[in-house]
């Protein structure tokens, strides 16, 4: 039997467009607390008419590839959305038998729609996040550290599977001190799910300190000219349609295979930047994840888990009070989090 090769988790590990069913080795050869698995994809339209467990099945398991249908493997976590039943079944399998099911009656998935599923491995269980919202928690039932593979099958298209480490922020609050401070509230991420395009969000305190903005969605097909992300100075005016100052302007030109960066200052555009660290990957009809992290002197942009480029500021960052997104794009989730 061929010995599997396990990638390292020193850096993020990203798999693009796997053919389903797929069976992937867990980085470092074992599942560890502090691991985050992000899966982005889109369900086929027919899942609503095919009412069985095979519409979407995810397993974290120990053993040979599950879709080979050989000897059944021990499964630490089985995640199975049931279209038609509008429920999600979670379970584990060991010593040749299934354990007790946990059934979530809330159903966050839709046929024909994109999704972003995040699994966070914690010391006491798996936290499941769907489209930016905590969906469920599945407690560990046996030693999860021996788990070495991820299996996914179903009537869907997977664009990205990403393995990475995350840092758990421990709460220092106690039952005697249950009130949250203003500073704690400010640390909370802000989520927007399925926003309409054009999207506009005004917050004068938005960039008073470094911030990370994560945007997931799908490039429209056919694609009409551009998809733009603007970090703008609206001067506090929600009705403003034209900006005179846009400190960070990102314009995705899918048909030209370019991402143009620029800044509009006093109603005048500066020189364009187009260099990319990675090959262009934002094609019409594809799902994407873009992260813009604003630091003291520059914005750092990651696309689909890879560092795409940096953008050095040409004006003061604290002038930004709004985010605008427009063009040929469907947005799934937007997450804004102070760094």
C-alpha positions as a Markdown table, in Angstrom:
| # | Residue | x | y | z |
|---|---|---|---|---|
| 1 | Unk | 0.0 | 0.0 | 0.0 |
| 2 | Unk | 1.3 | 3.5 | -0.9 |
| 3 | Unk | 2.2 | 5.6 | 2.1 |
| 4 | Unk | 0.3 | 8.9 | 2.0 |
| 5 | Unk | 2.3 | 12.1 | 1.8 |
| 6 | Unk | 1.1 | 14.6 | 4.4 |
| 7 | Unk | 1.6 | 18.4 | 3.6 |
| 8 | Unk | 2.9 | 20.7 | 6.3 |
| 9 | Unk | 0.7 | 23.1 | 8.1 |
| 10 | Unk | 3.5 | 25.6 | 8.7 |
| 11 | Unk | 1.8 | 27.6 | 5.9 |
| 12 | Unk | -1.8 | 27.5 | 4.8 |
| 13 | Unk | -2.6 | 24.5 | 2.6 |
| 14 | Unk | -5.1 | 25.2 | -0.2 |
| 15 | Unk | -6.7 | 22.7 | -2.6 |
| 16 | Unk | -8.5 | 24.2 | -5.6 |
| 17 | Unk | -11.3 | 22.6 | -7.6 |
| 18 | Unk | -11.0 | 19.0 | -6.4 |
| 19 | Unk | -12.9 | 16.3 | -8.4 |
| 20 | Unk | -15.6 | 14.8 | -6.2 |
| 21 | Unk | -15.6 | 12.5 | -4.4 |
| 22 | Unk | -12.3 | 13.6 | -2.9 |
| 23 | Unk | -10.2 | 12.2 | -0.1 |
| 24 | Unk | -7.4 | 14.5 | 1.2 |
| 25 | Unk | -4.7 | 13.9 | 3.8 |
| 26 | Unk | -4.8 | 16.2 | 6.8 |
| 27 | Unk | -1.7 | 18.4 | 7.0 |
| 28 | Unk | 1.0 | 17.0 | 9.3 |
| 29 | Unk | -0.8 | 13.6 | 9.2 |
| 30 | Unk | -3.1 | 14.2 | 12.2 |
| 31 | Unk | -5.9 | 16.4 | 13.2 |
| 32 | Unk | -4.9 | 19.0 | 15.8 |
| 33 | Unk | -6.7 | 21.4 | 18.1 |
| 34 | Unk | -6.3 | 24.9 | 16.5 |
| 35 | Unk | -6.8 | 23.6 | 12.9 |
| 36 | Unk | -9.4 | 25.4 | 10.8 |
| 37 | Unk | -10.8 | 23.8 | 7.6 |
| 38 | Unk | -12.5 | 26.2 | 5.2 |
| 39 | Unk | -14.6 | 24.8 | 2.3 |
| 40 | Unk | -16.1 | 27.0 | -0.4 |
| 41 | Unk | -18.4 | 25.7 | -3.1 |
| 42 | Unk | -21.8 | 25.7 | -4.8 |
| 43 | Unk | -24.6 | 23.2 | -4.7 |
| 44 | Unk | -26.2 | 21.8 | -7.9 |
| 45 | Unk | -29.7 | 22.9 | -8.6 |
| 46 | Unk | -31.0 | 19.3 | -8.5 |
| 47 | Unk | -30.2 | 18.6 | -4.9 |
| 48 | Unk | -33.7 | 19.7 | -3.9 |
| 49 | Unk | -35.1 | 16.8 | -6.0 |
| 50 | Unk | -32.6 | 14.1 | -4.9 |
| 51 | Unk | -33.5 | 13.5 | -1.3 |
| 52 | Unk | -30.7 | 11.3 | 0.0 |
| 53 | Unk | -27.6 | 11.5 | 2.1 |
| 54 | Unk | -25.3 | 11.7 | -1.0 |
| 55 | Unk | -26.2 | 15.4 | -1.7 |
| 56 | Unk | -23.4 | 16.5 | 0.6 |
| 57 | Unk | -21.3 | 14.3 | 2.9 |
| 58 | Unk | -18.2 | 15.3 | 4.8 |
| 59 | Unk | -16.1 | 13.0 | 7.0 |
| 60 | Unk | -13.0 | 13.4 | 9.1 |
| 61 | Unk | -11.8 | 9.9 | 9.5 |
| 62 | Unk | -9.0 | 7.4 | 10.1 |
| 63 | Unk | -8.5 | 4.8 | 7.4 |
| 64 | Unk | -8.5 | 4.3 | 3.6 |
| 65 | Unk | -10.4 | 6.5 | 1.3 |
| 66 | Unk | -14.1 | 6.3 | 2.1 |
| 67 | Unk | -15.4 | 6.5 | -1.5 |
| 68 | Unk | -13.4 | 3.4 | -2.4 |
| 69 | Unk | -16.1 | 1.6 | -0.3 |
| 70 | Unk | -13.7 | -0.7 | 1.3 |
| 71 | Unk | -13.6 | -1.5 | 5.0 |
| 72 | Unk | -15.5 | 1.1 | 6.9 |
| 73 | Unk | -13.3 | 3.5 | 8.7 |
| 74 | Unk | -13.5 | 5.2 | 12.1 |
| 75 | Unk | -15.1 | 8.6 | 11.6 |
| 76 | Unk | -14.6 | 11.3 | 14.2 |
| 77 | Unk | -17.0 | 13.7 | 12.6 |
| 78 | Unk | -19.7 | 13.0 | 10.0 |
| 79 | Unk | -21.5 | 16.1 | 8.6 |
| 80 | Unk | -24.5 | 15.4 | 6.3 |
| 81 | Unk | -27.0 | 18.2 | 5.2 |
| 82 | Unk | -30.2 | 16.5 | 4.1 |
| 83 | Unk | -31.9 | 18.5 | 1.4 |
| 84 | Unk | -35.6 | 17.8 | 1.3 |
| 85 | Unk | -35.6 | 17.1 | 5.0 |
| 86 | Unk | -34.2 | 20.5 | 5.8 |
| 87 | Unk | -32.0 | 19.2 | 8.5 |
| 88 | Unk | -28.3 | 18.5 | 9.1 |
| 89 | Unk | -27.2 | 15.2 | 10.6 |
| 90 | Unk | -24.0 | 14.9 | 12.5 |
| 91 | Unk | -22.5 | 11.7 | 13.9 |
| 92 | Unk | -19.4 | 9.6 | 14.5 |
| 93 | Unk | -18.6 | 6.0 | 13.5 |
| 94 | Unk | -16.3 | 3.6 | 15.4 |
| 95 | Unk | -15.8 | -0.1 | 15.9 |
| 96 | Unk | -18.1 | -0.9 | 13.0 |
| 97 | Unk | -21.2 | 1.0 | 14.1 |
| 98 | Unk | -22.7 | 4.4 | 14.1 |
| 99 | Unk | -23.2 | 6.4 | 17.3 |
| 100 | Unk | -26.2 | 8.5 | 18.3 |
| 101 | Unk | -27.1 | 11.2 | 15.7 |
| 102 | Unk | -27.2 | 14.9 | 16.5 |
| 103 | Unk | -29.8 | 16.5 | 14.2 |
| 104 | Unk | -29.9 | 20.3 | 13.6 |
| 105 | Unk | -33.4 | 21.4 | 12.4 |
| 106 | Unk | -32.0 | 24.7 | 11.1 |
| 107 | Unk | -30.9 | 24.4 | 7.5 |
| 108 | Unk | -28.5 | 27.0 | 6.2 |
| 109 | Unk | -27.9 | 25.6 | 2.7 |
| 110 | Unk | -29.8 | 26.2 | -0.6 |
| 111 | Unk | -29.7 | 24.5 | -3.9 |
| 112 | Unk | -27.9 | 26.4 | -6.6 |
| 113 | Unk | -26.3 | 28.7 | -4.0 |
| 114 | Unk | -22.7 | 29.2 | -2.9 |
| 115 | Unk | -21.6 | 28.5 | 0.6 |
| 116 | Unk | -18.6 | 28.9 | 2.9 |
| 117 | Unk | -18.3 | 26.2 | 5.5 |
| 118 | Unk | -15.7 | 26.5 | 8.3 |
| 119 | Unk | -14.8 | 23.7 | 10.7 |
| 120 | Unk | -12.7 | 24.8 | 13.8 |
| 121 | Unk | -11.1 | 22.0 | 15.7 |
| 122 | Unk | -11.2 | 22.8 | 19.4 |
| 123 | Unk | -10.0 | 20.9 | 22.5 |
| 124 | Unk | -13.6 | 19.8 | 23.3 |
| 125 | Unk | -15.2 | 19.5 | 19.9 |
| 126 | Unk | -15.8 | 20.8 | 16.4 |
| 127 | Unk | -17.3 | 24.3 | 15.9 |
| 128 | Unk | -19.2 | 24.6 | 12.6 |
| 129 | Unk | -19.6 | 28.0 | 10.9 |
| 130 | Unk | -21.7 | 28.5 | 7.8 |
| 131 | Unk | -21.5 | 31.7 | 5.8 |
| 132 | Unk | -20.0 | 33.6 | 8.7 |
| 133 | Unk | -22.5 | 32.4 | 11.4 |
| 134 | Unk | -21.8 | 29.8 | 14.1 |
| 135 | Unk | -24.2 | 27.0 | 13.1 |
| 136 | Unk | -23.5 | 24.0 | 15.5 |
| 137 | Unk | -21.0 | 22.4 | 17.8 |
| 138 | Unk | -20.2 | 18.7 | 17.8 |
| 139 | Unk | -18.3 | 17.4 | 20.9 |
| 140 | Unk | -15.4 | 15.0 | 20.5 |
| 141 | Unk | -16.4 | 11.4 | 21.1 |
| 142 | Unk | -13.0 | 9.8 | 20.9 |
| 143 | Unk | -9.4 | 10.7 | 20.2 |
| 144 | Unk | -9.6 | 13.1 | 17.3 |
| 145 | Unk | -5.7 | 13.4 | 17.1 |
| 146 | Unk | -5.5 | 10.1 | 15.2 |
| 147 | Unk | -7.7 | 11.4 | 12.4 |
| 148 | Unk | -5.7 | 11.7 | 9.2 |
| 149 | Unk | -8.1 | 12.3 | 6.2 |
| 150 | Unk | -10.9 | 14.4 | 5.0 |
| 151 | Unk | -13.5 | 13.0 | 2.6 |
| 152 | Unk | -16.1 | 15.0 | 0.7 |
| 153 | Unk | -18.7 | 13.8 | -1.8 |
| 154 | Unk | -22.0 | 15.1 | -3.1 |
| 155 | Unk | -24.0 | 17.0 | -5.7 |
| 156 | Unk | -21.9 | 20.1 | -5.5 |
| 157 | Unk | -18.8 | 21.8 | -6.9 |
| 158 | Unk | -16.0 | 22.6 | -4.5 |
| 159 | Unk | -13.8 | 25.5 | -5.4 |
| 160 | Unk | -11.5 | 25.7 | -2.4 |
| 161 | Unk | -10.5 | 23.6 | 0.6 |
| 162 | Unk | -8.2 | 25.4 | 2.9 |
| 163 | Unk | -6.3 | 24.1 | 6.0 |
| 164 | Unk | -4.8 | 26.6 | 8.3 |
| 165 | Unk | -4.1 | 27.3 | 12.0 |
| 166 | Unk | -6.2 | 29.8 | 14.0 |
| 167 | Unk | -5.5 | 31.4 | 17.4 |
| 168 | Unk | -8.2 | 30.8 | 20.0 |
| 169 | Unk | -9.0 | 33.9 | 22.0 |
| 170 | Unk | -9.9 | 32.9 | 25.5 |
| 171 | Unk | -12.5 | 34.8 | 27.3 |
| 172 | Unk | -11.5 | 36.4 | 30.6 |
| 173 | Unk | -15.0 | 37.2 | 31.7 |
| 174 | Unk | -16.6 | 35.4 | 34.8 |
| 175 | Unk | -20.1 | 34.9 | 36.0 |
| 176 | Unk | -19.6 | 37.7 | 38.4 |
| 177 | Unk | -18.6 | 40.1 | 35.6 |
| 178 | Unk | -21.0 | 39.3 | 32.8 |
| 179 | Unk | -21.2 | 42.8 | 31.3 |
| 180 | Unk | -19.1 | 43.4 | 28.2 |
| 181 | Unk | -16.9 | 46.5 | 28.0 |
| 182 | Unk | -17.1 | 48.8 | 25.0 |
| 183 | Unk | -13.7 | 47.6 | 24.0 |
| 184 | Unk | -15.0 | 44.0 | 23.9 |
| 185 | Unk | -17.9 | 45.0 | 21.7 |
| 186 | Unk | -15.6 | 46.8 | 19.4 |
| 187 | Unk | -13.6 | 43.6 | 18.9 |
| 188 | Unk | -16.7 | 41.8 | 17.6 |
| 189 | Unk | -16.7 | 41.0 | 13.8 |
| 190 | Unk | -19.4 | 42.5 | 11.7 |
| 191 | Unk | -21.1 | 40.2 | 9.2 |
| 192 | Unk | -23.2 | 40.8 | 6.1 |
| 193 | Unk | -24.9 | 37.7 | 4.5 |
| 194 | Unk | -26.1 | 37.8 | 0.9 |
| 195 | Unk | -26.0 | 41.6 | 0.6 |
| 196 | Unk | -27.4 | 43.3 | -2.5 |
| 197 | Unk | -25.1 | 44.8 | -5.1 |
| 198 | Unk | -24.1 | 47.6 | -5.1 |
| 199 | Unk | -23.2 | 47.2 | -1.4 |
| 200 | Unk | -22.4 | 50.2 | 0.8 |
| 201 | Unk | -21.5 | 50.2 | 4.4 |
| 202 | Unk | -20.8 | 53.5 | 6.3 |
| 203 | Unk | -18.9 | 53.4 | 9.6 |
| 204 | Unk | -16.8 | 56.5 | 10.6 |
| 205 | Unk | -14.8 | 54.4 | 13.1 |
| 206 | Unk | -14.1 | 51.6 | 10.6 |
| 207 | Unk | -10.5 | 52.3 | 10.0 |
| 208 | Unk | -9.5 | 54.1 | 13.2 |
| 209 | Unk | -7.3 | 51.0 | 13.7 |
| 210 | Unk | -6.1 | 48.1 | 11.6 |
| 211 | Unk | -8.9 | 46.0 | 10.2 |
| 212 | Unk | -9.4 | 42.8 | 8.2 |
| 213 | Unk | -12.2 | 42.6 | 5.6 |
| 214 | Unk | -13.1 | 39.1 | 4.2 |
| 215 | Unk | -15.3 | 38.9 | 1.2 |
| 216 | Unk | -16.6 | 35.6 | -0.3 |
| 217 | Unk | -18.8 | 35.2 | -3.3 |
| 218 | Unk | -18.9 | 34.3 | -7.0 |
| 219 | Unk | -17.8 | 36.2 | -10.1 |
| 220 | Unk | -20.8 | 36.6 | -12.4 |
| 221 | Unk | -21.0 | 34.9 | -15.8 |
| 222 | Unk | -21.4 | 36.6 | -18.2 |
| 223 | Unk | -19.0 | 39.2 | -16.7 |
| 224 | Unk | -19.7 | 42.8 | -17.4 |
| 225 | Unk | -16.6 | 44.9 | -17.5 |
| 226 | Unk | -15.5 | 44.9 | -13.8 |
| 227 | Unk | -16.0 | 44.0 | -10.1 |
| 228 | Unk | -14.8 | 46.8 | -7.8 |
| 229 | Unk | -14.1 | 47.1 | -4.1 |
| 230 | Unk | -13.7 | 50.6 | -2.8 |
| 231 | Unk | -12.5 | 51.7 | 0.6 |
| 232 | Unk | -13.8 | 55.3 | 0.4 |
| 233 | Unk | -14.2 | 58.6 | 2.2 |
| 234 | Unk | -17.9 | 59.3 | 1.8 |
| 235 | Unk | -17.7 | 62.3 | 4.1 |
| 236 | Unk | -20.4 | 60.6 | 6.2 |
| 237 | Unk | -23.0 | 60.8 | 3.4 |
| 238 | Unk | -24.9 | 57.5 | 2.8 |
| 239 | Unk | -26.6 | 59.0 | -0.3 |
| 240 | Unk | -23.3 | 59.9 | -2.0 |
| 241 | Unk | -23.1 | 58.1 | -5.3 |
| 242 | Unk | -19.8 | 59.6 | -6.6 |
| 243 | Unk | -16.7 | 59.7 | -4.4 |
| 244 | Unk | -13.9 | 62.3 | -4.6 |
| 245 | Unk | -11.6 | 60.3 | -2.4 |
| 246 | Unk | -11.0 | 56.5 | -2.5 |
| 247 | Unk | -7.8 | 55.7 | -0.7 |
| 248 | Unk | -8.0 | 52.0 | -1.7 |
| 249 | Unk | -9.6 | 51.0 | -5.1 |
| 250 | Unk | -9.5 | 47.4 | -6.3 |
| 251 | Unk | -10.9 | 46.7 | -9.7 |
| 252 | Unk | -11.1 | 43.1 | -10.8 |
| 253 | Unk | -11.1 | 42.9 | -14.6 |
| 254 | Unk | -11.9 | 39.2 | -15.2 |
| 255 | Unk | -12.0 | 39.4 | -19.0 |
| 256 | Unk | -8.6 | 41.1 | -19.0 |
| 257 | Unk | -7.1 | 38.9 | -16.3 |
| 258 | Unk | -6.1 | 42.0 | -14.3 |
| 259 | Unk | -6.6 | 43.4 | -10.8 |
| 260 | Unk | -6.1 | 47.1 | -11.0 |
| 261 | Unk | -5.2 | 49.0 | -7.8 |
| 262 | Unk | -5.4 | 52.8 | -7.5 |
| 263 | Unk | -6.3 | 55.7 | -5.3 |
| 264 | Unk | -8.6 | 58.6 | -6.0 |
| 265 | Unk | -7.4 | 61.7 | -4.2 |
| 266 | Unk | -9.2 | 65.1 | -4.6 |
| 267 | Unk | -11.1 | 63.6 | -7.5 |
| 268 | Unk | -7.9 | 62.7 | -9.4 |
| 269 | Unk | -6.8 | 59.1 | -10.1 |
| 270 | Unk | -3.1 | 58.2 | -9.5 |
| 271 | Unk | -1.0 | 55.6 | -11.4 |
| 272 | Unk | -2.4 | 52.1 | -11.7 |
| 273 | Unk | -0.8 | 49.0 | -10.2 |
| 274 | Unk | -1.3 | 45.6 | -11.7 |
| 275 | Unk | 1.5 | 43.3 | -10.5 |
| 276 | Unk | 0.4 | 40.0 | -8.9 |
| 277 | Unk | 2.4 | 37.6 | -6.8 |
| 278 | Unk | 0.2 | 34.7 | -7.9 |
| 279 | Unk | -1.4 | 33.8 | -11.3 |
| 280 | Unk | -4.8 | 35.5 | -11.9 |
| 281 | Unk | -7.6 | 33.2 | -10.7 |
| 282 | Unk | -10.8 | 35.3 | -10.6 |
| 283 | Unk | -12.6 | 34.0 | -13.7 |
| 284 | Unk | -16.3 | 34.4 | -14.5 |
| 285 | Unk | -18.4 | 31.7 | -12.8 |
| 286 | Unk | -15.8 | 30.9 | -10.1 |
| 287 | Unk | -16.2 | 31.2 | -6.3 |
| 288 | Unk | -13.6 | 33.4 | -4.6 |
| 289 | Unk | -12.5 | 34.6 | -1.2 |
| 290 | Unk | -10.7 | 37.9 | -0.9 |
| 291 | Unk | -9.2 | 39.3 | 2.3 |
| 292 | Unk | -8.0 | 42.9 | 2.7 |
| 293 | Unk | -6.0 | 43.6 | 5.8 |
| 294 | Unk | -5.2 | 47.2 | 6.5 |
| 295 | Unk | -2.0 | 47.8 | 8.4 |
| 296 | Unk | -0.2 | 51.0 | 9.3 |
| 297 | Unk | 1.5 | 51.7 | 6.0 |
| 298 | Unk | -0.1 | 49.3 | 3.5 |
| 299 | Unk | -3.1 | 47.0 | 2.7 |
| 300 | Unk | -2.2 | 43.3 | 2.3 |
| 301 | Unk | -4.5 | 41.4 | 0.0 |
| 302 | Unk | -5.0 | 37.6 | -0.1 |
| 303 | Unk | -7.1 | 35.9 | -2.8 |
| 304 | Unk | -8.3 | 32.3 | -2.3 |
| 305 | Unk | -5.8 | 31.8 | 0.6 |
| 306 | Unk | -2.8 | 33.1 | -1.3 |
| 307 | Unk | -0.9 | 36.5 | -0.9 |
| 308 | Unk | -1.8 | 38.3 | -4.1 |
| 309 | Unk | -0.3 | 41.8 | -3.6 |
| 310 | Unk | 0.3 | 44.7 | -1.2 |
| 311 | Unk | -1.0 | 48.3 | -1.7 |
| 312 | Unk | 1.0 | 51.1 | -0.2 |
| 313 | Unk | -1.3 | 54.0 | 1.0 |
| 314 | Unk | -1.1 | 57.3 | -0.8 |
| 315 | Unk | -3.2 | 59.2 | 1.7 |
| 316 | Unk | -4.2 | 58.8 | 5.4 |
| 317 | Unk | -6.0 | 55.6 | 6.2 |
| 318 | Unk | -8.3 | 57.2 | 8.8 |
| 319 | Unk | -10.0 | 59.1 | 6.0 |
| 320 | Unk | -11.8 | 55.9 | 5.1 |
| 321 | Unk | -15.3 | 55.7 | 6.5 |
| 322 | Unk | -17.1 | 53.3 | 4.1 |
| 323 | Unk | -16.8 | 50.2 | 2.0 |
| 324 | Unk | -18.5 | 49.9 | -1.4 |
| 325 | Unk | -18.7 | 46.9 | -3.7 |
| 326 | Unk | -20.2 | 47.0 | -7.1 |
| 327 | Unk | -20.1 | 45.3 | -10.5 |
| 328 | Unk | -20.5 | 41.8 | -11.8 |
| 329 | Unk | -20.4 | 39.9 | -8.6 |
| 330 | Unk | -22.6 | 37.9 | -6.2 |
| 331 | Unk | -21.5 | 38.3 | -2.6 |
| 332 | Unk | -22.1 | 35.5 | -0.1 |
| 333 | Unk | -20.6 | 36.9 | 3.1 |
| 334 | Unk | -18.7 | 40.0 | 4.2 |
| 335 | Unk | -16.8 | 39.8 | 7.5 |
| 336 | Unk | -15.2 | 42.9 | 9.1 |
| 337 | Unk | -12.9 | 42.4 | 12.1 |
| 338 | Unk | -10.5 | 44.7 | 13.9 |
| 339 | Unk | -7.0 | 43.2 | 13.9 |
